[in-house]
Amino acid sequence: MDVNGNWLWVIKAGGISDDVGEAITIDDAGNIYVTGYFWDTVTFGSYSLSSGYYDIFVAKLGNETSVENEIIPIKMELSNYPNPFNPETTIYFNLTTEFTESTELIIYNLKGQKIRQYSILNNQSSIIWNGKDMNEESVSSGLYLYKLKVKGKTIATKKCLLLK
């Protein structure tokens, strides 16, 4: 909208089921980013994404057009094996996106204290956690949460159980 409240451009988005916009932001270049999730299929202008299940999206909209510039689909799978584990577990993730430069996996104890943090590199699909904290000291038996974050936003959280 301009300063008088007139529409400069608009884009239609939606699908056949649940479609939720979670956040919207604008960068210094005037590009607009919209994030959210959808079930099955969602359409942005003439571009569609399909998942068959719940999935998330990041849409980048330019500042000078009524048509979407780029839809950045993020398909995420997150799990660990073995679970329960001793002494180590492999945490698997599958991010299909071009938007992974600020992706990290963080492990927390049940008190919410950060135990370990890993940066995710392009095309990386797993991390082996050896049951140690950031100081390379073994942690105690118990339940731990691991979060996958993209650009500071939590994408998924799972739990794992360390048994000694």
TORMARSE-384112 format. One record per residue (C-alpha): chain; z, y, x; residue number from 1. Coordinates in nm, 2 decimals, always signed. Layout:
N
SITE  chain       w       v       u    n
SITE      A       Z       Y       X  NUM
...
This chain:
164
SITE  chain       w       v       u    n
SITE      A   +0.00   +0.00   +0.00    1
SITE      A   -0.06   +0.35   +0.11    2
SITE      A   +0.21   +0.63   +0.10    3
SITE      A   +0.12   +0.70   -0.26    4
SITE      A   +0.18   +0.34   -0.37    5
SITE      A   -0.19   +0.25   -0.40    6
SITE      A   -0.30   -0.10   -0.30    7
SITE      A   -0.50   -0.11   +0.02    8
SITE      A   -0.56   -0.48   +0.01    9
SITE      A   -0.41   -0.79   -0.14   10
SITE      A   -0.44   -1.17   -0.08   11
SITE      A   -0.38   -1.44   -0.34   12
SITE      A   -0.19   -1.75   -0.23   13
SITE      A   -0.05   -2.05   -0.41   14
SITE      A   -0.10   -2.41   -0.50   15
SITE      A   -0.04   -2.67   -0.76   16
SITE      A   +0.34   -2.72   -0.71   17
SITE      A   +0.62   -2.56   -0.51   18
SITE      A   +0.51   -2.27   -0.30   19
SITE      A   +0.77   -2.05   -0.14   20
SITE      A   +0.74   -1.75   +0.09   21
SITE      A   +1.06   -1.74   +0.30   22
SITE      A   +1.00   -1.44   +0.53   23
SITE      A   +0.76   -1.16   +0.60   24
SITE      A   +0.73   -0.94   +0.91   25
SITE      A   +0.49   -0.70   +1.07   26
SITE      A   +0.42   -0.67   +1.45   27
SITE      A   +0.35   -0.35   +1.65   28
SITE      A   -0.03   -0.40   +1.60   29
SITE      A   +0.01   -0.40   +1.22   30
SITE      A   -0.04   -0.77   +1.17   31
SITE      A   +0.16   -0.92   +0.89   32
SITE      A   +0.32   -1.27   +0.92   33
SITE      A   +0.43   -1.47   +0.62   34
SITE      A   +0.63   -1.79   +0.65   35
SITE      A   +0.73   -2.04   +0.39   36
SITE      A   +0.69   -2.39   +0.26   37
SITE      A   +0.48   -2.58   +0.01   38
SITE      A   +0.44   -2.91   -0.16   39
SITE      A   +0.11   -3.10   -0.13   40
SITE      A   -0.16   -2.82   -0.12   41
SITE      A   -0.15   -2.44   -0.09   42
SITE      A   -0.44   -2.20   -0.08   43
SITE      A   -0.46   -1.86   +0.10   44
SITE      A   -0.78   -1.69   -0.02   45
SITE      A   -1.05   -1.95   +0.07   46
SITE      A   -0.84   -2.14   +0.32   47
SITE      A   -0.64   -2.45   +0.20   48
SITE      A   -0.37   -2.66   +0.36   49
SITE      A   -0.28   -3.01   +0.25   50
SITE      A   +0.02   -3.22   +0.35   51
SITE      A   +0.09   -3.47   +0.07   52
SITE      A   +0.46   -3.38   +0.11   53
SITE      A   +0.67   -3.07   +0.18   54
SITE      A   +0.53   -2.88   +0.48   55
SITE      A   +0.56   -2.53   +0.62   56
SITE      A   +0.32   -2.26   +0.70   57
SITE      A   +0.28   -1.94   +0.90   58
SITE      A   +0.01   -1.71   +0.78   59
SITE      A   -0.11   -1.42   +1.00   60
SITE      A   -0.28   -1.14   +0.80   61
SITE      A   -0.46   -0.86   +0.97   62
SITE      A   -0.39   -0.49   +0.89   63
SITE      A   -0.75   -0.39   +0.80   64
SITE      A   -0.88   -0.67   +0.57   65
SITE      A   -0.83   -0.82   +0.23   66
SITE      A   -0.92   -1.16   +0.36   67
SITE      A   -0.68   -1.37   +0.57   68
SITE      A   -0.74   -1.37   +0.94   69
SITE      A   -0.56   -1.68   +1.04   70
SITE      A   -0.34   -1.95   +0.88   71
SITE      A   -0.13   -2.13   +1.14   72
SITE      A   -0.03   -2.46   +0.99   73
SITE      A   +0.28   -2.62   +1.13   74
SITE      A   +0.33   -2.98   +1.05   75
SITE      A   +0.66   -3.11   +1.17   76
SITE      A   +0.82   -3.45   +1.21   77
SITE      A   +1.16   -3.48   +1.37   78
SITE      A   +1.36   -3.80   +1.44   79
SITE      A   +1.55   -3.98   +1.72   80
SITE      A   +1.56   -4.34   +1.84   81
SITE      A   +1.78   -4.52   +1.88   82
SITE      A   +2.04   -4.38   +1.64   83
SITE      A   +2.33   -4.46   +1.69   84
SITE      A   +2.27   -4.44   +2.07   85
SITE      A   +2.44   -4.50   +2.40   86
SITE      A   +2.39   -4.36   +2.66   87
SITE      A   +2.06   -4.18   +2.57   88
SITE      A   +1.83   -4.12   +2.27   89
SITE      A   +1.47   -3.99   +2.25   90
SITE      A   +1.42   -3.71   +2.01   91
SITE      A   +1.06   -3.71   +1.87   92
SITE      A   +0.89   -3.42   +1.72   93
SITE      A   +0.53   -3.35   +1.62   94
SITE      A   +0.43   -2.99   +1.59   95
SITE      A   +0.06   -2.94   +1.50   96
SITE      A   +0.02   -2.57   +1.56   97
SITE      A   -0.10   -2.31   +1.80   98
SITE      A   +0.23   -2.13   +1.76   99
SITE      A   +0.46   -2.33   +2.00  100
SITE      A   +0.52   -2.08   +2.27  101
SITE      A   +0.87   -2.00   +2.15  102
SITE      A   +0.98   -2.35   +2.04  103
SITE      A   +1.31   -2.50   +2.13  104
SITE      A   +1.53   -2.80   +2.05  105
SITE      A   +1.91   -2.73   +2.04  106
SITE      A   +2.19   -2.98   +2.02  107
SITE      A   +2.52   -2.88   +1.86  108
SITE      A   +2.85   -3.06   +1.81  109
SITE      A   +3.02   -3.06   +1.47  110
SITE      A   +3.21   -2.75   +1.55  111
SITE      A   +2.88   -2.56   +1.58  112
SITE      A   +2.91   -2.53   +1.96  113
SITE      A   +2.58   -2.54   +2.15  114
SITE      A   +2.58   -2.85   +2.37  115
SITE      A   +2.23   -2.86   +2.51  116
SITE      A   +1.91   -2.66   +2.48  117
SITE      A   +1.55   -2.76   +2.57  118
SITE      A   +1.23   -2.55   +2.57  119
SITE      A   +0.94   -2.72   +2.42  120
SITE      A   +0.61   -2.71   +2.62  121
SITE      A   +0.26   -2.73   +2.47  122
SITE      A   +0.16   -3.08   +2.37  123
SITE      A   +0.52   -3.21   +2.43  124
SITE      A   +0.62   -3.46   +2.17  125
SITE      A   +0.97   -3.58   +2.27  126
SITE      A   +1.28   -3.51   +2.47  127
SITE      A   +1.53   -3.76   +2.61  128
SITE      A   +1.89   -3.65   +2.56  129
SITE      A   +2.12   -3.83   +2.80  130
SITE      A   +2.44   -3.75   +2.61  131
SITE      A   +2.53   -3.47   +2.85  132
SITE      A   +2.60   -3.11   +2.80  133
SITE      A   +2.44   -2.81   +2.98  134
SITE      A   +2.68   -2.87   +3.27  135
SITE      A   +2.56   -3.23   +3.30  136
SITE      A   +2.89   -3.36   +3.18  137
SITE      A   +2.90   -3.65   +2.94  138
SITE      A   +3.00   -3.55   +2.59  139
SITE      A   +3.24   -3.76   +2.37  140
SITE      A   +3.14   -4.01   +2.10  141
SITE      A   +3.06   -3.85   +1.77  142
SITE      A   +2.81   -3.69   +1.54  143
SITE      A   +2.57   -3.43   +1.68  144
SITE      A   +2.31   -3.21   +1.51  145
SITE      A   +1.98   -3.12   +1.67  146
SITE      A   +1.77   -2.83   +1.55  147
SITE      A   +1.40   -2.76   +1.61  148
SITE      A   +1.34   -2.38   +1.62  149
SITE      A   +1.01   -2.19   +1.63  150
SITE      A   +1.03   -1.82   +1.71  151
SITE      A   +1.40   -1.82   +1.64  152
SITE      A   +1.37   -1.98   +1.29  153
SITE      A   +1.51   -2.32   +1.22  154
SITE      A   +1.23   -2.56   +1.12  155
SITE      A   +1.44   -2.88   +1.08  156
SITE      A   +1.78   -3.01   +1.15  157
SITE      A   +1.87   -3.38   +1.20  158
SITE      A   +2.18   -3.57   +1.31  159
SITE      A   +2.24   -3.84   +1.57  160
SITE      A   +2.54   -4.05   +1.65  161
SITE      A   +2.67   -4.12   +2.00  162
SITE      A   +2.88   -4.43   +2.02  163
SITE      A   +3.05   -4.53   +2.35  164
